[in-house]
Amino acid sequence: MVKLRVKATKVNRSNRSKLYPLKFKPIYKELIWGGKKLREYFNRDIPEGKRIGESWELADLPNDKSIIVNGPLAGQTIRQVISKFPLEMTGDKNFRGPFPLLIKFIDTEQLLSVQVHPDEEACRKIGAGVAKTECWYIVQAADGAVIYKGLKRGVTKKRFEQAIKNGTVVDLLMRIPVKAGQGYLLPAGTVHSIGPGILIVEIQTPSETTYRIFDWNRVDASGKPRPLHITEALASINFDNADEKIEAVTKGDMVSCEYFQVCRQKSAEDSPMPLKAGQMQTIVILKGCGVIKSSETVPVEITAGDTLLIPAIYEGEMRFFAETEYLKITI
């Protein structure tokens, strides 16, 4: 696990006034199963008729790099700023990127395909791909909403292959009712899907490698089914983790793994929350509003739906104008 913390004696303190909580332009992904919750729940300016399945809030991938939209650094990418201020941003003077997480909102109006992401060993066997572990935080869920996470006890590779041929894969998946406020960790190699009517914050390692197993027999706008990746999926699934512990974590330190830690926090109106220098962190505002301010930089307003990257060098406080709920994510 990489530890990114500032050593105060080595920081160029003159850079403290140059760095502040960074906001980013969302990168919208129109997908066949996407919906309208980002416009309805967070008042996003998204055209009617657009089925936005994912909004990438903080990304540093080869073809998608988040662009800063606030303050003097507006217009620069997250990669450019970290390259210029590696120690002050991350706590590691030798850090050059990419930013080690991809943070997004997911809105499923329809079922997500049944899929799996590989771990590092599977990527080596396949000879392609980038490993991906992820965490889901349920922001909103319709009555009766479910996710599919992992395989039922006793499911073997041979039995799963036969289910693929028979079209009965879903019968072998763990079906879990969900509600707002729950969090789930999905290690690489976990077969999964998301049911309709759910808005999720996804925190993941920076990878786009997805192997689709079953797509609910649907077709795209041209009337063709989307491609499946059966060979790669079978090489990626961890069949040893069938019937793993699936309880949701609903308070305190929600999720902790070798790549990230995610904590849900709540603050009352006009309740200051200090931000101490020492560790880079990402804040995702789920509800409420307020301001982040320090003695050395201009205030940064925050509202529901905002994702902010807090530099490791930054010292200040969050002050809320209403009851606020947010996620704090650290490396």
Backbone bond lengths (Angstrom), bond angles and torsions (degrees), N, CA, C in turn:
res aa  C-N    CA-C-N  psi(-1)  N-CA   C-N-CA  omega(-1)  CA-C   N-CA-C  phi
1 M - - - 1.470 - - 1.527 109.37 -
2 V 1.320 116.55 129.22 1.455 121.19 -178.69 1.524 109.87 -79.81
3 K 1.315 117.10 128.64 1.459 121.59 176.42 1.526 108.75 -103.41
4 L 1.312 116.44 119.98 1.454 120.85 -179.67 1.521 108.99 -115.66
5 R 1.314 115.83 102.85 1.464 120.85 -179.66 1.522 109.74 -139.22
6 V 1.313 115.93 142.45 1.455 121.48 179.58 1.515 111.35 -76.02
7 K 1.325 116.27 136.18 1.456 121.52 167.36 1.522 106.60 -99.08
8 A 1.314 115.84 107.20 1.464 121.09 -167.84 1.519 112.98 -57.33
9 T 1.335 118.31 -32.93 1.453 120.11 -176.22 1.522 112.66 -68.82
10 K 1.343 117.53 -18.35 1.454 120.36 -177.12 1.529 113.34 -101.93
11 V 1.304 117.77 -4.92 1.456 121.69 -176.82 1.515 110.87 -79.99
12 N 1.322 116.06 137.55 1.457 121.29 171.36 1.527 107.48 -76.13
13 R 1.310 116.53 101.18 1.465 120.34 -172.77 1.524 112.45 -66.59
14 S 1.332 117.46 -18.21 1.463 118.99 177.03 1.527 111.11 -66.21
15 N 1.331 116.62 -20.12 1.466 119.95 179.17 1.523 112.41 -81.08
16 R 1.346 116.56 -8.92 1.462 118.87 -179.09 1.525 111.92 -60.60
17 S 1.322 116.99 -36.49 1.460 120.15 -179.10 1.524 112.49 -77.15
18 K 1.350 117.45 -11.08 1.458 121.05 -179.59 1.519 113.00 -92.13
19 L 1.332 116.95 -16.77 1.454 121.12 -174.42 1.521 110.78 -116.30
20 Y 1.290 115.74 140.91 1.468 123.19 -171.18 1.523 107.78 -154.96
21 P 1.325 120.12 171.94 1.468 121.66 177.45 1.529 110.97 -60.34
22 L 1.309 116.12 123.91 1.465 122.08 -173.17 1.519 110.97 -99.09
23 K 1.345 114.99 134.04 1.456 122.16 172.55 1.530 108.89 -107.76
24 F 1.341 116.28 157.81 1.451 119.86 -173.12 1.528 112.26 -134.16
25 K 1.321 115.01 153.64 1.462 121.17 175.73 1.522 108.94 -75.68
26 P 1.333 118.94 125.07 1.472 119.96 179.55 1.530 110.88 -63.06
27 I 1.315 115.14 145.41 1.462 122.08 174.14 1.519 106.33 -108.09
28 Y 1.342 116.46 106.77 1.459 120.77 -174.24 1.528 110.97 -88.27
29 K 1.342 114.86 138.53 1.448 122.53 178.39 1.528 108.82 -118.91
30 E 1.335 116.06 112.34 1.462 120.13 178.67 1.530 107.94 -83.29
31 L 1.339 115.84 121.14 1.463 121.16 -173.65 1.522 110.32 -132.39
32 I 1.311 115.62 155.42 1.456 121.90 -173.20 1.522 112.70 -59.53
33 W 1.330 116.95 -28.79 1.466 121.21 -176.62 1.536 112.68 -101.49
34 G 1.342 117.36 3.78 1.462 121.74 -174.90 1.517 113.95 -72.70
35 G 1.358 115.10 169.25 1.455 119.66 -175.95 1.516 114.36 -137.25
36 K 1.348 115.40 -148.60 1.467 122.14 -172.88 1.525 112.46 -124.50
37 K 1.315 118.39 9.69 1.457 120.18 -172.89 1.525 113.56 -66.49
38 L 1.308 118.34 -31.33 1.464 119.68 -179.90 1.521 110.58 -63.69
39 R 1.318 116.38 -36.53 1.466 119.95 177.06 1.526 110.56 -72.81
40 E 1.313 117.05 -39.83 1.457 121.14 -175.54 1.526 112.26 -79.37
41 Y 1.342 117.75 -41.64 1.458 121.49 -172.91 1.524 112.01 -84.98
42 F 1.345 116.95 -39.48 1.460 121.19 -176.58 1.532 112.78 -112.41
43 N 1.323 117.13 6.23 1.470 121.64 177.10 1.530 111.23 58.82
44 R 1.319 117.07 38.44 1.457 121.14 178.05 1.527 110.44 -72.99
45 D 1.316 115.97 145.73 1.468 122.31 179.57 1.526 108.88 -84.00
46 I 1.332 115.53 79.73 1.461 122.09 -178.96 1.523 107.87 -118.02
47 P 1.334 118.64 128.88 1.471 120.88 -177.77 1.521 112.40 -58.09
48 E 1.333 116.11 145.42 1.454 121.48 175.57 1.529 109.31 -58.14
49 G 1.308 116.00 143.01 1.452 120.12 177.07 1.510 114.52 90.70
50 K 1.338 117.40 -12.61 1.457 120.34 178.37 1.531 109.88 -81.12
51 R 1.319 116.72 127.13 1.470 121.71 179.09 1.525 107.84 -97.03
52 I 1.317 115.82 87.91 1.460 121.03 -177.46 1.523 109.33 -86.78
53 G 1.325 115.56 108.14 1.457 119.89 178.95 1.517 112.57 -84.47
54 E 1.343 116.02 -34.04 1.461 120.21 -178.56 1.525 110.19 -137.11
55 S 1.306 115.66 141.82 1.461 123.03 169.99 1.516 106.78 -122.35
56 W 1.323 115.93 109.51 1.457 120.35 -179.89 1.523 108.30 -80.22
57 E 1.316 115.39 112.60 1.458 121.94 -174.23 1.532 112.89 -89.01
58 L 1.319 116.04 -31.61 1.471 120.67 179.47 1.515 107.25 -150.11
59 A 1.334 115.44 110.20 1.464 120.39 -173.17 1.521 109.78 -141.21
60 D 1.324 114.78 146.71 1.459 121.12 175.57 1.526 108.29 -144.21
61 L 1.331 115.67 60.64 1.447 122.84 178.68 1.527 109.47 -103.53
62 P 1.329 117.85 163.87 1.470 119.91 -175.74 1.527 114.60 -52.77
63 N 1.335 117.65 -40.02 1.466 120.38 -176.71 1.519 114.25 -104.38
64 D 1.321 117.48 -2.37 1.467 121.53 -179.18 1.520 109.45 -143.12
65 K 1.316 115.25 107.78 1.464 120.58 179.50 1.531 108.51 -123.25
66 S 1.318 116.27 127.06 1.458 120.63 -179.05 1.521 111.03 -64.60
67 I 1.330 114.78 138.34 1.462 122.53 -179.87 1.524 109.05 -108.75
68 I 1.319 116.12 131.34 1.463 122.10 -179.23 1.528 109.41 -69.99
69 V 1.339 116.81 139.62 1.465 120.53 -177.41 1.525 113.19 -118.37
70 N 1.336 119.00 -1.97 1.466 119.29 -177.41 1.524 110.97 -127.06
71 G 1.338 115.24 150.86 1.461 121.44 172.74 1.521 114.81 72.13
72 P 1.323 116.49 -172.32 1.466 122.38 -175.55 1.528 114.10 -62.10
73 L 1.319 118.43 -22.35 1.463 120.95 -178.68 1.528 112.76 -90.57
74 A 1.323 117.53 5.59 1.464 121.71 -179.51 1.523 110.27 -55.80
75 G 1.321 115.77 138.11 1.457 122.17 -179.54 1.517 113.69 96.84
76 Q 1.324 117.50 -17.99 1.456 120.75 177.49 1.529 110.30 -89.35
77 T 1.330 116.01 154.69 1.457 120.12 177.75 1.526 110.00 -86.23
78 I 1.310 115.55 161.82 1.460 120.10 177.18 1.521 110.30 -60.14
79 R 1.336 117.57 -35.60 1.468 120.66 179.23 1.529 111.04 -64.04
80 Q 1.333 117.12 -41.90 1.460 120.20 -179.22 1.525 111.77 -62.89
81 V 1.327 116.58 -42.36 1.462 120.09 -177.37 1.528 111.02 -69.90
82 I 1.322 117.13 -42.45 1.464 119.33 178.52 1.526 110.68 -65.04
83 S 1.322 117.56 -37.34 1.470 120.44 178.69 1.520 111.27 -64.89
84 K 1.324 117.11 -33.46 1.465 121.11 -178.59 1.524 111.52 -80.26
85 F 1.339 116.22 -36.54 1.478 120.90 -177.43 1.531 110.21 -127.13
86 P 1.326 119.64 61.91 1.470 119.46 -174.62 1.515 114.17 -62.30
87 L 1.327 118.04 -46.66 1.456 120.63 -178.44 1.516 111.06 -67.62
88 E 1.332 116.41 -46.53 1.468 120.65 -176.47 1.529 111.65 -66.53
89 M 1.339 117.34 -34.26 1.463 120.59 -179.98 1.524 112.32 -79.42
90 T 1.340 116.94 -46.05 1.459 120.15 -168.80 1.525 114.32 -109.78
91 G 1.331 117.61 -20.90 1.442 120.53 -173.73 1.518 113.23 93.13
92 D 1.338 117.30 -0.52 1.462 122.42 -179.15 1.523 108.16 -127.08
93 K 1.343 117.33 113.12 1.463 120.31 -175.50 1.523 112.63 -66.09
94 N 1.338 117.81 -19.75 1.461 121.86 -178.88 1.527 113.01 -95.64
95 F 1.329 116.70 0.24 1.459 120.10 -177.53 1.530 110.31 -71.94
96 R 1.327 116.98 129.64 1.464 121.06 -179.99 1.526 112.66 -125.83
97 G 1.292 117.70 -0.87 1.458 119.66 178.05 1.515 111.69 99.62
98 P 1.330 116.34 176.99 1.459 125.52 3.19 1.522 112.46 -72.68
99 F 1.329 116.25 166.30 1.457 120.53 173.20 1.522 107.47 -56.65
100 P 1.334 119.06 130.52 1.469 121.11 -165.56 1.524 116.14 -81.32
101 L 1.332 118.85 10.17 1.455 121.21 177.52 1.527 110.06 -135.22
102 L 1.322 115.69 156.88 1.459 123.22 167.70 1.518 106.03 -122.80
103 I 1.332 116.40 122.99 1.466 121.81 -176.95 1.518 107.98 -117.81
104 K 1.320 115.99 130.40 1.458 120.16 -174.94 1.527 111.02 -147.62
105 F 1.327 115.52 159.96 1.458 122.51 165.19 1.523 107.64 -97.22
106 I 1.327 116.71 141.10 1.461 122.60 175.77 1.521 108.23 -122.25
107 D 1.339 116.57 131.11 1.460 122.49 -178.96 1.526 108.25 -126.04
108 T 1.327 116.59 109.51 1.461 120.87 -177.39 1.528 110.78 -104.11
109 E 1.320 115.82 101.34 1.464 119.72 171.58 1.531 109.54 -80.87
110 Q 1.340 115.09 -29.10 1.450 121.90 173.36 1.525 108.52 -121.89
111 L 1.321 116.29 174.48 1.445 122.23 179.78 1.530 111.91 -65.07
112 L 1.310 116.18 133.01 1.453 121.36 168.31 1.528 108.10 -69.43
113 S 1.333 117.09 148.80 1.458 119.52 176.82 1.530 110.44 -60.78
114 V 1.313 116.77 154.27 1.460 121.44 170.81 1.529 106.48 -75.58
115 Q 1.326 117.07 125.19 1.464 120.31 -168.89 1.524 110.87 -151.78
116 V 1.334 114.44 173.93 1.455 120.84 177.26 1.526 108.15 -150.80
117 H 1.332 115.55 150.72 1.461 122.10 174.39 1.527 108.59 -113.46
118 P 1.313 118.45 142.80 1.465 120.68 -175.76 1.523 112.61 -80.98
119 D 1.336 115.63 158.06 1.455 120.26 166.91 1.531 107.99 -94.48
120 E 1.319 117.15 -177.75 1.460 120.43 -174.76 1.528 112.01 -64.55
121 E 1.320 116.87 -37.66 1.469 120.10 179.10 1.525 110.99 -64.05
122 A 1.340 116.35 -42.21 1.465 119.84 178.96 1.524 110.86 -64.59
123 C 1.326 116.93 -38.72 1.469 119.83 178.54 1.526 110.64 -61.23
124 R 1.326 116.72 -38.60 1.466 119.99 178.46 1.529 110.92 -66.61
125 K 1.322 116.98 -41.04 1.461 120.38 179.58 1.524 111.43 -65.67
126 I 1.324 115.81 -42.77 1.464 120.60 -178.08 1.518 111.01 -74.24
127 G 1.331 115.80 -30.08 1.457 120.56 -177.65 1.511 112.97 82.46
128 A 1.323 116.91 20.58 1.473 121.48 -178.85 1.515 108.51 -163.92
129 G 1.341 115.00 168.67 1.455 120.80 173.78 1.513 113.58 90.58
130 V 1.335 114.56 167.42 1.459 123.37 177.87 1.522 107.64 -128.27
131 A 1.320 116.74 131.33 1.468 121.48 -176.83 1.530 111.13 -59.72
132 K 1.330 115.27 149.81 1.470 119.23 -177.29 1.528 110.92 -147.22
133 T 1.332 115.34 119.10 1.462 123.63 168.40 1.519 107.37 -113.29
134 E 1.331 117.65 143.38 1.462 119.95 -175.19 1.520 111.26 -141.72
135 C 1.323 113.59 163.79 1.458 122.81 176.89 1.519 108.18 -132.18
136 W 1.323 116.43 137.70 1.462 121.24 176.07 1.523 109.71 -111.69
137 Y 1.329 116.04 130.44 1.464 121.54 168.97 1.522 106.94 -112.67
138 I 1.323 117.39 124.24 1.463 122.49 -176.71 1.532 109.15 -82.20
139 V 1.328 116.69 110.41 1.464 122.30 178.99 1.520 110.65 -82.93
140 Q 1.305 116.44 -44.09 1.463 122.00 -178.72 1.528 108.05 -149.47
141 A 1.325 116.19 142.37 1.464 120.01 179.37 1.526 109.42 -145.59
142 A 1.321 115.84 133.93 1.459 121.00 176.52 1.530 109.72 -68.67
143 D 1.326 116.43 159.71 1.460 120.47 175.90 1.526 109.73 -56.95
144 G 1.318 116.11 130.96 1.457 120.61 178.88 1.517 114.90 81.52
145 A 1.338 117.69 6.68 1.465 120.63 -177.94 1.525 111.41 -66.22
146 V 1.337 115.99 146.92 1.459 121.18 -178.60 1.518 110.39 -138.99
147 I 1.326 114.96 156.59 1.450 121.78 165.33 1.529 107.77 -118.96
148 Y 1.313 116.02 163.54 1.456 122.89 173.87 1.520 106.83 -116.76
149 K 1.336 116.29 122.16 1.465 120.47 -173.88 1.526 109.53 -142.36
150 G 1.323 115.21 108.49 1.444 120.04 176.43 1.518 113.95 84.89
151 L 1.342 115.38 173.45 1.455 122.88 -177.62 1.524 111.05 -102.83
152 K 1.315 116.15 153.08 1.450 121.12 175.78 1.531 110.01 -68.19
153 R 1.308 115.23 159.40 1.456 121.04 -178.90 1.537 110.85 -57.95
154 G 1.318 115.32 135.58 1.459 120.68 174.25 1.510 115.58 86.89
155 V 1.323 118.46 -0.44 1.470 120.37 179.90 1.531 109.42 -73.60
156 T 1.317 115.87 119.34 1.460 121.63 179.11 1.521 109.96 -100.10
157 K 1.313 115.35 167.88 1.465 120.25 177.38 1.524 110.69 -59.88
158 K 1.328 116.86 -42.58 1.459 120.28 -179.43 1.529 111.27 -62.60
159 R 1.329 116.22 -44.49 1.467 119.56 179.72 1.529 110.66 -65.20
160 F 1.329 116.74 -37.64 1.462 120.41 -179.66 1.533 110.51 -67.68
161 E 1.319 117.04 -40.72 1.465 120.43 176.92 1.524 110.72 -59.35
162 Q 1.327 116.64 -42.42 1.457 119.81 179.43 1.524 111.02 -65.12
163 A 1.338 116.68 -37.68 1.466 120.16 178.71 1.526 111.28 -65.42
164 I 1.329 117.17 -35.24 1.462 120.20 175.83 1.523 110.21 -60.50
165 K 1.329 116.51 -45.23 1.470 121.04 -179.91 1.525 111.43 -65.25
166 N 1.346 116.42 -35.27 1.465 120.80 -177.37 1.522 113.56 -86.17
167 G 1.342 116.95 -9.55 1.458 119.94 -177.08 1.510 113.35 74.98
168 T 1.360 117.38 26.03 1.468 121.20 -176.24 1.532 112.14 -117.03
169 V 1.329 117.01 24.59 1.466 121.35 -178.24 1.525 112.11 -54.31
170 V 1.326 117.09 -41.67 1.467 121.24 -174.83 1.528 111.26 -59.97
171 D 1.319 117.39 -29.10 1.471 120.78 -179.72 1.524 111.91 -66.12
172 L 1.326 117.92 -17.54 1.457 121.84 -176.94 1.522 112.85 -99.31
173 L 1.332 117.56 0.38 1.462 121.29 -176.55 1.522 111.69 -96.25
174 M 1.330 116.28 149.92 1.461 121.97 172.96 1.532 108.29 -75.68
175 R 1.321 115.90 120.75 1.471 122.41 -178.75 1.531 107.97 -102.43
176 I 1.349 116.25 118.65 1.463 120.82 -169.81 1.529 110.54 -121.75
177 P 1.335 119.10 117.17 1.466 120.50 172.86 1.530 109.89 -64.32
178 V 1.323 117.12 141.33 1.467 120.63 -177.56 1.524 110.57 -132.00
179 K 1.343 114.38 159.99 1.450 121.14 174.90 1.523 108.67 -146.29
180 A 1.308 116.15 165.06 1.466 121.28 -178.42 1.527 110.23 -58.10
181 G 1.344 115.44 141.55 1.450 121.26 177.09 1.514 114.49 97.72
182 Q 1.334 117.62 -2.64 1.454 120.66 179.95 1.529 111.02 -96.26
183 G 1.330 115.00 152.92 1.457 120.35 177.27 1.517 110.38 -129.86
184 Y 1.331 116.30 144.54 1.459 121.61 -178.84 1.526 109.55 -136.23
185 L 1.322 116.01 133.85 1.458 121.40 174.09 1.523 108.79 -96.08
186 L 1.335 115.97 133.34 1.462 121.78 178.28 1.526 108.42 -122.08
187 P 1.328 117.54 92.47 1.459 119.34 177.68 1.524 111.02 -62.08
188 A 1.323 116.51 153.07 1.456 120.60 174.77 1.524 109.37 -51.49
189 G 1.333 116.57 139.87 1.458 121.11 -178.59 1.509 113.93 95.73
190 T 1.345 118.18 -1.19 1.462 122.73 -179.30 1.528 110.18 -91.88
191 V 1.322 117.67 119.06 1.464 121.05 174.33 1.523 108.56 -67.79
192 H 1.356 117.30 138.14 1.460 118.59 -175.70 1.524 112.09 -157.46
193 S 1.309 114.05 166.08 1.458 123.32 172.11 1.527 107.10 -159.66
194 I 1.333 116.31 164.61 1.465 122.24 177.51 1.514 107.92 -124.29
195 G 1.327 116.35 130.02 1.445 120.32 177.74 1.517 112.31 -75.00
196 P 1.331 117.82 171.05 1.470 121.17 -179.51 1.524 111.96 -71.51
197 G 1.348 114.90 157.75 1.456 120.81 174.15 1.502 114.90 81.72
198 I 1.334 117.93 28.32 1.461 121.10 -176.41 1.527 110.08 -128.77
199 L 1.326 115.91 136.20 1.467 123.39 172.64 1.520 107.57 -113.19
200 I 1.320 115.99 126.06 1.463 122.20 -170.67 1.521 110.44 -128.67
201 V 1.335 116.96 144.44 1.459 121.55 160.07 1.522 106.50 -95.13
202 E 1.325 116.05 124.28 1.458 119.91 176.83 1.517 109.39 -109.34
203 I 1.319 116.00 126.66 1.466 123.49 174.52 1.514 106.05 -112.06
204 Q 1.325 117.87 122.97 1.450 119.79 -173.28 1.522 110.98 -146.23
205 T 1.318 114.96 163.06 1.458 119.19 169.47 1.532 108.02 -69.66
206 P 1.334 118.38 152.38 1.473 121.04 -170.15 1.522 113.11 -76.02
207 S 1.318 115.85 87.94 1.462 121.90 -178.21 1.520 109.67 -147.80
208 E 1.325 116.41 144.77 1.458 122.20 174.04 1.527 111.31 -109.19
209 T 1.321 118.06 10.42 1.455 121.12 -175.10 1.522 110.79 -77.30
210 T 1.325 116.10 111.04 1.462 123.12 -179.83 1.517 108.97 -132.58
211 Y 1.320 116.65 129.94 1.451 121.68 177.89 1.520 108.91 -111.73
212 R 1.321 114.69 113.91 1.465 122.25 -174.65 1.522 109.41 -85.51
213 I 1.350 115.20 131.19 1.466 121.74 -176.76 1.525 111.29 -105.39
214 F 1.331 116.51 -41.40 1.461 122.01 -176.82 1.521 107.99 -151.37
215 D 1.338 117.06 135.61 1.461 120.24 -175.62 1.528 112.22 -121.90
216 W 1.330 115.39 30.65 1.461 121.54 172.86 1.538 112.25 59.76
217 N 1.335 116.64 26.34 1.474 123.28 175.64 1.526 113.33 60.55
218 R 1.323 118.14 23.90 1.465 119.64 179.73 1.535 110.23 -91.59
219 V 1.340 113.64 166.36 1.460 120.81 178.93 1.523 108.78 -125.40
220 D 1.336 116.17 159.53 1.459 120.39 179.74 1.520 110.93 -84.71
221 A 1.340 116.87 -170.59 1.472 121.65 -175.56 1.525 112.27 -62.04
222 S 1.333 117.05 -24.53 1.467 120.56 179.95 1.523 112.37 -91.04
223 G 1.337 116.73 2.81 1.448 120.60 178.46 1.513 114.59 85.40
224 K 1.330 116.96 11.83 1.459 121.30 -178.64 1.523 110.93 -108.74
225 P 1.313 117.30 144.33 1.465 119.12 174.91 1.519 110.77 -70.32
226 R 1.331 116.08 148.72 1.464 119.33 176.05 1.528 109.30 -73.18
227 P 1.334 117.61 150.66 1.473 119.73 -176.73 1.522 111.92 -66.49
228 L 1.330 115.04 148.04 1.457 122.42 173.58 1.527 108.82 -106.11
229 H 1.343 115.21 163.33 1.472 120.47 -176.05 1.534 108.33 -133.81
230 I 1.324 115.67 63.49 1.461 121.07 -169.49 1.523 112.34 -66.34
231 T 1.315 117.67 -46.20 1.464 120.43 -178.15 1.523 111.17 -60.43
232 E 1.336 116.24 -46.99 1.462 120.55 -179.67 1.527 111.33 -66.70
233 A 1.336 116.54 -38.20 1.468 120.22 -179.84 1.526 111.00 -63.92
234 L 1.332 116.92 -45.04 1.459 119.83 -179.03 1.525 111.44 -64.09
235 A 1.333 116.34 -30.25 1.464 119.92 176.69 1.526 112.12 -76.38
236 S 1.334 117.66 -15.75 1.466 122.07 -174.72 1.520 113.87 -101.26
237 I 1.329 118.02 -25.69 1.457 121.19 -174.43 1.532 110.82 -68.75
238 N 1.307 115.56 133.52 1.466 121.31 175.15 1.532 107.71 -92.14
239 F 1.322 116.34 95.78 1.457 120.83 -177.70 1.522 112.21 -74.55
240 D 1.324 117.98 -12.34 1.463 121.04 178.71 1.523 112.59 -76.68
241 N 1.341 117.66 -14.14 1.465 121.17 -177.04 1.520 112.69 -99.51
242 A 1.314 117.63 19.82 1.465 119.96 178.16 1.522 110.09 -59.59
243 D 1.335 115.56 141.80 1.465 122.25 177.38 1.532 111.42 58.24
244 E 1.342 116.35 37.35 1.456 119.91 178.91 1.529 110.46 -72.31
245 K 1.313 117.19 168.94 1.461 121.30 179.21 1.519 109.82 -61.80
246 I 1.329 118.56 126.61 1.461 121.44 -173.22 1.525 112.88 -123.08
247 E 1.322 118.16 4.98 1.461 118.64 -177.72 1.521 110.68 -57.71
248 A 1.316 115.20 141.14 1.458 119.86 176.67 1.518 109.65 -76.21
249 V 1.313 115.28 148.75 1.458 121.83 173.48 1.512 106.67 -102.57
250 T 1.331 118.55 124.30 1.461 120.53 -169.33 1.519 114.22 -118.81
251 K 1.321 118.11 0.41 1.452 117.86 179.66 1.528 109.74 -156.92
252 G 1.320 115.25 163.59 1.460 120.03 176.59 1.515 112.15 65.92
253 D 1.335 116.41 -141.85 1.454 121.49 176.91 1.521 107.99 -71.93
254 M 1.314 115.42 98.39 1.457 119.93 -172.15 1.516 112.61 -66.23
255 V 1.326 116.10 -55.27 1.453 120.88 -173.79 1.515 108.88 -139.38
256 S 1.308 116.44 132.97 1.457 120.58 174.92 1.519 108.16 -138.64
257 C 1.320 116.78 125.67 1.449 121.59 176.63 1.517 107.97 -141.51
258 E 1.314 118.23 -174.98 1.459 120.62 -174.78 1.530 112.88 -69.06
259 Y 1.339 117.61 -13.31 1.463 120.28 -175.91 1.521 113.73 -104.48
260 F 1.325 118.29 -30.65 1.461 120.84 -175.43 1.519 110.45 -160.76
261 Q 1.329 113.89 163.48 1.467 121.67 170.88 1.511 108.10 -128.10
262 V 1.320 116.14 134.13 1.463 122.25 -178.40 1.517 108.90 -123.29
263 C 1.330 117.00 123.76 1.463 122.34 178.32 1.520 109.64 -122.44
264 R 1.313 116.29 134.01 1.464 120.69 172.30 1.513 108.69 -91.65
265 Q 1.340 116.60 133.48 1.456 120.71 -179.85 1.525 110.12 -133.77
266 K 1.318 114.74 151.94 1.456 121.45 176.93 1.520 108.95 -127.81
267 S 1.321 116.49 145.95 1.460 121.41 177.09 1.517 109.57 -137.91
268 A 1.308 115.45 142.59 1.457 120.92 179.17 1.519 110.48 -78.82
269 E 1.319 115.82 166.66 1.462 121.43 177.20 1.529 110.55 -58.55
270 D 1.343 115.18 137.23 1.465 123.46 178.06 1.525 111.71 57.92
271 S 1.340 114.82 34.04 1.458 119.95 178.80 1.529 108.36 -109.14
272 P 1.341 118.69 109.05 1.464 120.72 -177.58 1.527 111.93 -71.05
273 M 1.322 115.34 142.19 1.455 121.70 177.30 1.526 108.10 -125.05
274 P 1.336 118.45 111.43 1.462 120.11 -176.77 1.521 112.46 -67.60
275 L 1.321 115.15 144.80 1.459 122.34 172.73 1.522 106.72 -117.06
276 K 1.319 116.55 109.03 1.452 121.19 -175.53 1.528 110.63 -97.00
277 A 1.320 115.92 142.94 1.457 120.68 176.36 1.525 109.77 -65.34
278 G 1.315 116.15 151.13 1.445 120.11 176.50 1.504 114.83 139.91
279 Q 1.356 117.78 -28.82 1.454 119.70 -178.03 1.524 110.21 -150.34
280 M 1.315 116.75 131.38 1.453 121.68 173.73 1.527 109.41 -64.87
281 Q 1.322 116.82 139.01 1.456 120.26 177.98 1.521 110.32 -147.54
282 T 1.310 114.39 155.29 1.464 121.58 176.81 1.522 108.13 -113.21
283 I 1.327 115.46 136.63 1.460 122.06 179.03 1.527 108.31 -116.19
284 V 1.329 117.28 128.16 1.462 122.52 174.05 1.526 107.69 -114.91
285 I 1.337 116.53 114.93 1.462 121.33 -178.46 1.528 109.01 -83.93
286 L 1.328 116.75 119.84 1.461 121.60 -177.24 1.522 112.39 -94.29
287 K 1.318 116.58 -36.34 1.466 120.11 174.12 1.519 108.42 -157.35
288 G 1.339 115.65 156.38 1.457 120.31 -178.35 1.520 111.55 97.69
289 C 1.325 115.70 -171.82 1.457 121.78 -179.45 1.525 108.63 -160.68
290 G 1.330 115.13 167.04 1.449 119.21 -179.61 1.505 111.30 172.32
291 V 1.326 115.93 -151.35 1.458 121.48 -177.73 1.528 108.52 -148.30
292 I 1.330 115.63 146.87 1.464 121.65 171.33 1.521 106.75 -111.70
293 K 1.330 116.72 128.64 1.460 118.59 -175.37 1.518 110.39 -144.11
294 S 1.336 113.67 156.72 1.460 121.21 175.59 1.520 107.77 -144.20
295 S 1.316 116.08 175.27 1.465 120.28 -179.46 1.522 112.24 -81.00
296 E 1.344 117.37 -9.74 1.460 120.10 -173.06 1.516 114.89 -115.98
297 T 1.354 118.66 -11.13 1.457 121.18 -179.37 1.520 109.94 -132.62
298 V 1.332 116.00 164.25 1.466 120.23 179.80 1.525 109.27 -70.93
299 P 1.335 118.70 150.58 1.464 121.79 178.75 1.532 111.28 -62.27
300 V 1.316 115.42 150.63 1.457 122.22 176.93 1.526 108.02 -121.05
301 E 1.325 116.49 116.95 1.458 120.38 179.31 1.522 109.93 -74.44
302 I 1.330 115.65 145.37 1.455 121.08 179.31 1.515 109.71 -130.57
303 T 1.324 115.71 147.24 1.457 121.32 178.21 1.524 108.93 -149.98
304 A 1.328 116.45 168.28 1.461 121.11 -177.25 1.521 110.67 -56.15
305 G 1.324 115.93 132.79 1.452 121.97 -178.87 1.509 114.00 98.96
306 D 1.344 117.55 -10.45 1.467 120.85 179.91 1.527 111.11 -76.85
307 T 1.324 115.24 142.78 1.461 122.57 169.47 1.515 107.93 -120.97
308 L 1.324 116.98 126.67 1.467 121.55 -175.45 1.518 109.86 -127.49
309 L 1.323 115.66 138.63 1.456 121.45 173.55 1.525 108.08 -101.39
310 I 1.321 116.31 120.99 1.461 122.25 -177.91 1.531 108.28 -98.59
311 P 1.337 118.90 115.92 1.469 120.29 -179.88 1.525 111.49 -60.76
312 A 1.322 115.97 151.44 1.461 120.72 -179.91 1.522 112.00 -62.05
313 I 1.318 117.63 -28.52 1.467 122.09 -177.85 1.521 112.47 -79.47
314 Y 1.328 118.04 -14.99 1.463 121.71 -168.80 1.527 111.86 -72.39
315 E 1.335 115.62 135.96 1.461 123.24 172.72 1.521 108.86 -126.77
316 G 1.304 116.78 128.81 1.462 120.73 179.72 1.510 109.82 -179.61
317 E 1.333 116.02 -151.30 1.458 120.07 178.53 1.511 110.20 -152.65
318 M 1.324 114.64 152.80 1.454 121.27 169.36 1.522 108.00 -98.21
319 R 1.325 116.43 133.32 1.466 120.86 175.75 1.520 107.61 -126.87
320 F 1.325 115.70 132.58 1.457 120.50 -170.00 1.525 111.29 -108.14
321 F 1.333 115.62 139.96 1.465 122.23 -179.92 1.527 111.40 -94.04
322 A 1.317 116.55 -5.97 1.463 122.86 177.58 1.519 107.45 -155.53
323 E 1.318 116.91 168.11 1.463 119.41 175.51 1.525 108.50 -57.22
324 T 1.315 116.16 127.79 1.455 120.73 -171.60 1.527 110.85 -127.24
325 E 1.323 114.80 142.00 1.461 121.76 175.06 1.522 107.69 -123.59
326 Y 1.322 116.22 136.42 1.452 118.81 -179.14 1.527 110.77 -152.59
327 L 1.329 114.92 163.31 1.453 122.02 174.12 1.513 108.97 -104.82
328 K 1.319 116.18 136.96 1.461 122.08 172.57 1.515 107.81 -111.02
329 I 1.328 115.96 123.10 1.466 121.69 -173.26 1.524 108.41 -120.92
330 T 1.307 116.30 127.03 1.459 121.51 178.17 1.522 109.58 -127.00
331 I 1.333 113.96 158.56 1.468 120.62 -178.84 1.525 108.32 -83.28
